[in-house]
């Protein structure tokens, strides 16, 4: 029947049909073949496009995974890889990261003895152990609440990898209890030990006075000491213990030194000591290179982890307002290359290099600066931000009071913002696949967890619940760790 209701004559023809002539009610074979082939081609093209997208995403994740500070890749759920032992937990924050998922720290044995121990993070097995000090009954009795002795990582000149560690070894210690407060047990022996971090063998060892302060510069160990009115800094070769140089500072004409705390620190390629409100900066060869830096509230130089440069924070009161600034120094403290930044410098825990030369600080706003010149790049109206940020794939990821925010790293323009109530407390992290923000377990908000956000859009990609007994997360040396409510139980998660 035709659509207009009229009839139509059809001629029946014997014999084969000419393939070039259309037959009523049929699609020609050639046209059907092209339709099938076109659909198959479209599927192949789409599959190819998806393969390219997936390959690029996997390659980007692999590149990001190699950046320092990126966590081990997470699976479909958070699991406890290993619960840390009691003594390992106590030494957690002072541990030194080494290659092959190993960290090293001073451990106090059940008999009060001390050793420098390298531990495989995932298995808990000791890779090597070097005895430092023999049994101590007093330390053994109160080791759960005691502290004393520490180690610092060291590098050789022009070699960024940790190749040795220096430990301040002492039988003096402090104990703390709620009932008795803090009590100090004076030392009877103190010395410095330098150990190879490859196998733990002893490189150098020499005695020091009990109140000496230890610092490190590339290839050397510095020992700082104040004796009454005199200040002394002695540099030793890290591999032999031999004295390299000595700096002595005595007040002129027997004048008393100004009142104030004595402190000593190393940062970049320089050392500094604070005497009253005057900061004296020494070069790596022992010469005085700066005496013009003032410390208002006892601030001293420290190494900014993001840039590796010496930094001097400053806080001053302008009327009733507290103002903060940070001076970034050149590695050799050349005053011509000082960069004075508003606010406190934020810790960039992951930086993939996609926004070169970026330094971030926070005060009344979020400020971005050029590392080389110290000139401002941009600023945003974000005052209450967490101290850690990520710079990944051209974006700056920062925590506001109740959200996680992505900004364009070159212009500071907002890219996206997503709700994350605990972000300002927990901070941001990544396992190379997504941006990660944790929330806390509390009686008010309920169970906490870990949420993944897409770097480009801010959309939620994954959600993880906490393993049993874990109420809060943290990161350490590129690994995710979980804490109990009392912080006395710690586990490595994966």
C-alpha positions as CSV (number, residue, x, y, z in Angstrom):
1,X,0.0,0.0,0.0
2,X,1.2,3.5,-0.9
3,X,1.1,6.2,1.8
4,X,-1.6,8.0,-0.1
5,X,-3.8,4.9,-0.1
6,X,-3.7,4.2,-3.9
7,X,-2.6,1.0,-5.4
8,X,0.6,0.4,-7.3
9,X,1.4,-2.2,-10.0
10,X,4.5,-4.4,-9.5
11,X,6.0,-6.3,-12.4
12,X,7.3,-9.8,-11.6
13,X,10.5,-10.6,-13.5
14,X,11.9,-14.1,-13.9
15,X,15.6,-14.8,-13.6
16,X,18.4,-13.1,-11.5
17,X,18.0,-9.6,-10.4
18,X,20.5,-7.0,-11.7
19,X,22.5,-6.0,-8.7
20,X,22.7,-2.4,-10.0
21,X,18.9,-2.0,-10.0
22,X,17.2,-1.4,-6.7
23,X,14.4,-3.7,-5.7
24,X,11.4,-2.4,-3.9
25,X,11.6,-3.0,-0.1
26,X,15.3,-3.9,-0.1
27,X,18.6,-2.1,0.8
28,X,21.2,-2.8,-1.9
29,X,24.0,-5.2,-0.7
30,X,26.7,-2.6,-1.4
31,X,24.9,0.0,0.7
32,X,24.5,-2.6,3.6
33,X,28.2,-3.4,3.3
34,X,29.2,0.2,3.6
35,X,26.9,0.7,6.6
36,X,28.4,-2.3,8.4
37,X,32.0,-1.2,7.5
38,X,31.3,2.4,8.6
39,X,29.9,1.2,11.9
40,X,32.9,-1.0,12.5
41,X,35.3,1.8,11.5
42,X,33.6,4.1,13.9
43,X,34.0,1.6,16.7
44,X,37.7,1.2,15.9
45,X,38.2,5.0,15.8
46,X,36.4,5.5,19.1
47,X,38.4,2.6,20.6
48,X,41.6,4.1,19.3
49,X,40.8,7.5,20.7
50,X,40.0,5.9,24.1
51,X,43.2,4.0,23.9
52,X,45.2,7.2,23.2
53,X,43.4,9.0,26.1
54,X,44.0,6.0,28.5
55,X,47.6,5.7,27.4
56,X,48.3,9.4,27.9
57,X,46.5,9.3,31.3
58,X,48.6,6.3,32.3
59,X,51.8,8.0,31.1
60,X,50.9,11.2,33.0
61,X,50.2,9.2,36.2
62,X,53.5,7.3,35.8
63,X,55.5,10.6,35.4
64,X,53.7,12.1,38.4
65,X,54.4,8.9,40.5
66,X,58.2,9.6,40.1
67,X,57.9,13.0,41.7
68,X,59.1,13.3,45.3
69,X,56.3,13.4,47.8
70,X,53.8,11.4,45.7
71,X,52.2,8.5,47.6
72,X,52.4,4.9,46.6
73,X,49.5,4.1,44.2
74,X,46.3,3.1,46.2
75,X,44.1,0.2,45.2
76,X,40.3,-0.1,45.5
77,X,40.4,0.2,49.3
78,X,42.6,1.3,52.2
79,X,44.3,-1.6,53.9
80,X,46.8,-1.9,56.8
81,X,50.1,-2.9,55.3
82,X,51.8,-3.1,58.7
83,X,51.2,-1.9,62.2
84,X,54.3,-0.1,63.6
85,X,55.9,-1.3,66.8
86,X,56.0,0.8,69.9
87,X,59.6,1.9,69.6
88,X,59.3,2.4,65.9
89,X,56.3,4.7,66.5
90,X,58.2,6.8,68.9
91,X,61.0,7.4,66.4
92,X,58.7,8.0,63.5
93,X,58.9,11.7,63.2
94,X,62.7,11.8,63.5
95,X,63.3,9.0,61.0
96,X,65.4,9.6,57.9
97,X,64.1,8.3,54.5
98,X,66.4,6.1,52.6
99,X,66.1,4.3,49.2
100,X,64.0,1.2,48.6
101,X,61.2,2.1,51.1
102,X,63.6,2.1,54.1
103,X,63.9,4.6,56.9
104,X,66.4,4.9,59.7
105,X,66.4,6.3,63.2
106,X,67.8,5.9,66.7
107,X,66.0,3.1,68.5
108,X,66.1,2.5,72.3
109,X,66.1,-1.2,73.2
110,X,64.3,-2.8,76.1
111,X,67.6,-2.6,78.1
112,X,67.9,1.1,77.4
113,X,70.7,0.7,74.8
114,X,70.7,2.8,71.7
115,X,71.2,1.8,68.0
116,X,70.8,3.4,64.6
117,X,68.5,1.1,62.8
118,X,67.3,1.0,59.1
119,X,63.9,-0.7,58.7
120,X,62.1,-1.9,55.7
121,X,58.9,0.1,55.8
122,X,56.5,-2.6,54.4
123,X,57.9,-5.7,56.2
124,X,59.2,-4.2,59.4
125,X,62.5,-6.1,59.0
126,X,65.7,-4.5,60.1
127,X,68.0,-3.9,57.0
128,X,70.9,-3.1,59.2
129,X,71.5,-2.0,62.8
130,X,74.6,-0.2,64.3
131,X,75.0,-0.1,68.1
132,X,75.6,3.4,69.5
133,X,75.4,3.2,73.3
134,X,75.2,0.4,75.8
135,X,72.4,-0.5,78.3
136,X,71.0,2.2,80.5
137,X,68.6,1.0,83.3
138,X,67.1,4.5,83.8
139,X,66.4,4.9,80.1
140,X,65.0,1.4,80.0
141,X,62.6,2.1,82.9
142,X,61.0,5.1,81.3
143,X,61.7,4.7,77.6
144,X,58.0,4.9,76.7
145,X,58.0,8.6,77.7
146,X,61.6,9.5,77.2
147,X,63.6,11.3,74.5
148,X,67.2,12.0,73.9
149,X,69.6,11.9,71.0
150,X,68.8,12.5,67.3
151,X,70.1,11.9,63.8
152,X,70.2,14.2,60.7
153,X,70.6,13.2,57.1
154,X,73.7,14.4,55.3
155,X,74.8,14.7,51.7
156,X,78.2,15.0,49.9
157,X,79.1,18.1,47.9
158,X,77.0,18.3,44.6
159,X,75.3,15.1,45.5
160,X,71.6,15.5,46.5
161,X,71.0,11.9,47.7
162,X,71.4,11.1,51.4
163,X,74.7,9.2,51.7
164,X,75.4,9.6,55.4
165,X,73.8,10.5,58.7
166,X,75.1,12.2,61.8
167,X,73.8,11.2,65.2
168,X,74.1,13.2,68.5
169,X,74.6,10.3,71.0
170,X,74.1,10.9,74.7
171,X,73.0,9.1,77.8
172,X,71.2,12.2,79.0
173,X,67.5,12.2,78.3
174,X,64.2,13.8,79.3
175,X,61.1,12.1,80.6
176,X,57.5,13.4,80.7
177,X,54.5,12.4,82.7
178,X,51.2,14.1,83.4
179,X,51.8,13.9,87.2
180,X,55.5,14.9,87.3
181,X,55.8,17.0,84.1
182,X,59.1,17.0,82.3
183,X,62.3,15.9,84.1
184,X,65.8,16.0,82.7
185,X,68.5,13.4,83.4
186,X,71.9,15.0,82.9
187,X,74.4,13.4,80.4
188,X,77.6,11.8,81.5
189,X,78.8,11.0,77.9
190,X,78.1,12.8,74.6
191,X,79.6,12.3,71.2
192,X,79.0,12.6,67.5
193,X,78.8,9.5,65.2
194,X,78.7,9.7,61.4
195,X,77.3,6.6,59.7
196,X,77.1,5.4,56.1
197,X,73.4,5.1,55.1
198,X,74.1,2.3,52.7
199,X,75.0,-0.4,55.3
200,X,75.2,1.6,58.6
201,X,79.0,1.3,59.1
202,X,80.7,4.0,61.2
203,X,82.6,6.6,59.3
204,X,83.7,8.9,62.1
205,X,83.2,9.3,65.8
206,X,84.4,12.0,68.3
207,X,83.4,13.4,71.7
208,X,81.5,16.7,72.2
209,X,80.4,18.7,75.1
210,X,76.9,17.9,76.5
211,X,75.2,21.0,75.4
212,X,76.7,21.1,71.9
213,X,74.4,21.7,68.9
214,X,74.9,19.7,65.7
215,X,74.2,20.9,62.1
216,X,75.1,19.7,58.6
217,X,76.3,21.2,55.4
218,X,77.2,19.2,52.3
219,X,80.2,17.0,53.2
220,X,80.6,18.4,56.7
221,X,79.3,18.3,60.3
222,X,79.2,21.5,62.3
223,X,79.3,21.6,66.1
224,X,78.1,24.8,67.7
225,X,78.7,25.7,71.4
226,X,78.3,28.7,73.7
227,X,80.6,28.9,76.7
228,X,79.5,31.7,78.9
229,X,80.2,34.8,76.7
230,X,82.1,32.9,73.9
231,X,80.5,31.2,70.9
232,X,82.4,28.6,68.9
233,X,81.5,26.8,65.6
234,X,83.7,23.9,64.5
235,X,83.4,22.2,61.1
236,X,84.4,18.6,60.6
237,X,84.8,16.5,57.5
238,X,81.9,14.1,57.6
239,X,83.8,11.1,56.4
240,X,86.9,11.4,58.6
241,X,86.0,13.7,61.5
242,X,89.0,15.9,60.7
243,X,88.6,19.6,61.7
244,X,88.1,21.8,58.6
245,X,87.8,25.2,60.2
246,X,86.9,26.9,63.5
247,X,85.0,30.2,64.1
248,X,85.2,31.9,67.5
249,X,83.2,34.9,68.6
250,X,84.0,36.7,71.8
251,X,82.5,40.0,72.9
252,X,84.8,43.0,72.5
253,X,86.5,44.5,75.6
254,X,84.9,41.9,77.8
255,X,81.4,43.4,77.3
256,X,78.5,41.1,78.2
257,X,76.6,39.7,75.4
258,X,73.0,40.9,74.9
259,X,70.3,38.8,76.7
260,X,68.4,36.4,74.6
261,X,68.5,32.8,73.6
262,X,71.4,31.1,71.8
263,X,70.6,29.1,68.8
264,X,72.5,27.6,65.9
265,X,71.2,26.3,62.5
266,X,72.4,25.4,59.0
267,X,70.5,26.1,55.8
268,X,71.4,25.9,52.1
269,X,75.2,26.4,52.0
270,X,75.5,28.5,55.1
271,X,75.3,28.3,58.9
272,X,73.9,30.9,61.3
273,X,73.8,31.6,65.0
274,X,71.6,33.9,66.9
275,X,73.0,35.9,69.7
276,X,70.3,38.2,71.2
277,X,68.6,39.7,68.2
278,X,71.7,39.6,66.0
279,X,72.0,36.8,63.4
280,X,75.6,36.0,62.2
281,X,75.8,34.0,59.0
282,X,78.9,31.9,58.1
283,X,79.8,30.6,54.7
284,X,80.6,26.9,54.1
285,X,84.3,27.8,54.5
286,X,83.8,29.6,57.8
287,X,83.9,33.3,56.8
288,X,81.3,35.7,58.2
289,X,79.2,36.7,55.3
290,X,76.2,38.5,57.0
291,X,75.6,40.4,60.2
292,X,72.8,42.6,58.9
293,X,69.9,40.2,59.6
294,X,67.8,41.0,62.6
295,X,65.6,38.5,64.5
296,X,62.7,40.2,66.3
297,X,61.3,37.2,68.2
298,X,64.1,34.6,68.2
299,X,63.6,33.5,64.5
300,X,66.6,31.9,62.8
301,X,67.4,30.5,59.4
302,X,65.8,27.2,58.3
303,X,65.8,25.4,55.0
304,X,62.6,25.9,52.9
305,X,61.8,22.4,51.7
306,X,60.2,23.6,48.5
307,X,63.1,25.7,47.2
308,X,66.0,24.3,49.3
309,X,67.0,27.9,50.1
310,X,67.8,29.4,53.5
311,X,64.7,31.2,54.8
312,X,64.2,33.7,57.6
313,X,60.7,34.2,58.9
314,X,59.9,37.5,60.6
315,X,56.9,38.5,62.8
316,X,56.5,42.1,64.0
317,X,53.7,44.1,65.5
318,X,52.5,47.2,63.6
319,X,50.3,48.9,66.2
320,X,47.9,46.1,67.1
321,X,48.3,44.1,63.9
322,X,50.8,41.2,63.6
323,X,52.6,41.2,60.3
324,X,54.5,38.3,58.9
325,X,57.1,38.2,56.1
326,X,59.8,35.7,55.0
327,X,63.1,36.5,53.5
328,X,64.5,33.9,51.1
329,X,68.2,34.0,50.8
330,X,70.5,32.8,48.1
331,X,72.2,29.5,48.8
332,X,75.4,31.4,49.7
333,X,73.4,34.2,51.5
334,X,74.5,36.9,49.0
335,X,72.5,40.0,50.2
336,X,72.0,41.2,46.6
337,X,69.8,38.2,46.0
338,X,67.5,38.5,49.0
339,X,63.8,38.0,48.2
340,X,61.4,39.5,50.8
341,X,58.0,37.8,50.6
342,X,54.7,38.7,52.4
343,X,53.5,36.2,54.9
344,X,54.7,32.7,55.6
345,X,56.1,30.5,52.8
346,X,53.8,27.6,52.1
347,X,55.2,24.0,52.0
348,X,54.9,22.6,48.4
349,X,54.8,18.9,49.2
350,X,54.5,17.8,45.5
351,X,55.8,19.9,42.6
352,X,55.9,18.3,39.2
353,X,57.7,21.3,37.6
354,X,54.7,22.4,35.5
355,X,54.9,25.9,36.8
356,X,58.6,26.7,37.0
357,X,60.0,29.1,39.6
358,X,56.8,29.4,41.6
359,X,56.9,30.3,45.3
360,X,53.7,30.6,47.4
361,X,53.1,32.4,50.6
362,X,50.0,33.3,52.8
363,X,49.1,36.3,54.9
364,X,46.0,38.3,54.3
365,X,45.9,36.8,50.8
366,X,47.5,33.9,48.9
367,X,50.6,35.3,47.1
368,X,52.6,33.8,44.2
369,X,56.1,35.0,43.6
370,X,58.9,34.4,41.1
371,X,61.7,32.4,42.7
372,X,64.6,34.0,40.8
373,X,63.6,37.7,41.1
374,X,61.3,37.7,44.1
375,X,58.7,39.7,42.1
376,X,55.0,39.1,42.6
377,X,53.2,37.0,39.9
378,X,49.7,37.1,41.2
379,X,47.6,37.0,44.3
380,X,44.1,35.8,45.3
381,X,41.7,36.6,48.1
382,X,42.4,33.5,50.1
383,X,43.6,34.1,53.6
384,X,42.9,31.1,55.7
385,X,44.7,28.4,53.7
386,X,46.4,25.3,55.0
387,X,50.2,25.3,55.1
388,X,50.7,22.6,52.4
389,X,50.0,22.9,48.7
390,X,50.5,20.8,45.5
391,X,51.6,22.1,42.1
392,X,50.5,19.5,39.6
393,X,49.8,19.7,35.8
394,X,49.8,23.5,35.8
395,X,47.4,23.9,38.7
396,X,47.9,25.0,42.4
397,X,45.9,22.9,44.8
398,X,45.2,24.5,48.2
399,X,42.8,24.0,51.1
400,X,40.4,26.7,52.1
401,X,38.5,26.7,55.4
402,X,35.9,24.1,54.1
403,X,36.9,23.3,50.6
404,X,39.7,22.2,48.2
405,X,40.5,24.8,45.5
406,X,42.3,24.5,42.2
407,X,43.9,27.6,40.7
408,X,45.7,28.2,37.4
409,X,49.4,28.2,38.4
410,X,50.3,30.9,35.9
411,X,47.5,33.4,36.5
412,X,45.9,32.5,39.8
413,X,42.5,32.3,38.2
414,X,40.1,29.8,39.9
415,X,39.7,26.5,38.0
416,X,37.3,24.7,40.3
417,X,36.3,24.4,44.0
418,X,34.9,21.3,45.8
419,X,33.5,20.8,49.3
420,X,36.1,19.2,51.7
421,X,35.3,20.1,55.3
422,X,38.5,18.8,56.8
423,X,40.9,20.0,54.1
424,X,42.3,22.9,56.0
425,X,43.3,20.5,58.8
426,X,44.3,17.4,56.8
427,X,45.9,19.1,53.8
428,X,46.2,17.7,50.2
429,X,48.1,14.8,48.8
430,X,48.2,12.6,45.7
431,X,49.1,9.0,44.7
432,X,49.7,10.1,41.1
433,X,46.1,9.3,40.0
434,X,43.9,11.8,41.8
435,X,44.1,14.7,44.3
436,X,43.5,13.2,47.7
437,X,41.9,14.8,50.8
438,X,41.1,13.0,54.0
439,X,38.4,13.6,56.6
440,X,38.5,12.8,60.3
441,X,36.5,10.4,62.3
442,X,34.7,12.3,65.1
443,X,31.6,11.8,67.2
444,X,29.9,14.6,65.4
445,X,30.7,14.0,61.7
446,X,30.9,10.2,62.0
447,X,33.4,7.9,60.2
448,X,36.2,9.6,58.3
449,X,37.7,8.6,55.0
450,X,39.8,9.6,52.0
451,X,38.3,11.2,48.9
452,X,39.9,11.4,45.4
453,X,39.2,14.4,43.1
454,X,39.9,14.7,39.4
455,X,42.8,17.1,38.9
456,X,41.1,18.8,35.9
457,X,37.5,19.0,37.0
458,X,37.3,18.6,40.7
459,X,34.7,15.7,40.4
460,X,34.9,13.0,43.0
461,X,36.6,9.9,41.5
462,X,37.1,7.6,44.5
463,X,36.1,7.3,48.1
464,X,37.9,5.2,50.7
465,X,36.8,4.2,54.2
466,X,39.3,4.0,57.1
467,X,40.5,0.5,58.2
468,X,39.3,-0.5,61.7
469,X,41.0,1.5,64.4
470,X,42.2,4.3,62.2
471,X,40.6,7.7,62.8
472,X,43.0,10.1,61.0
473,X,45.5,9.9,58.1
474,X,48.9,11.5,57.6
475,X,51.8,11.2,55.1
476,X,55.4,10.5,55.8
477,X,58.3,10.0,53.3
478,X,55.8,9.4,50.5
479,X,53.7,6.8,52.4
480,X,50.2,7.0,53.9
481,X,50.0,6.4,57.6
482,X,47.0,5.9,59.8
483,X,46.6,7.0,63.5
484,X,44.4,5.8,66.3
485,X,42.4,8.2,68.4
486,X,45.2,8.5,71.0
487,X,48.0,8.6,68.3
488,X,49.7,5.8,70.1
489,X,48.9,3.2,67.4
490,X,50.3,3.9,63.9
491,X,50.0,1.8,60.8
492,X,51.4,2.0,57.3
493,X,48.5,2.0,54.8
494,X,48.3,1.0,51.2
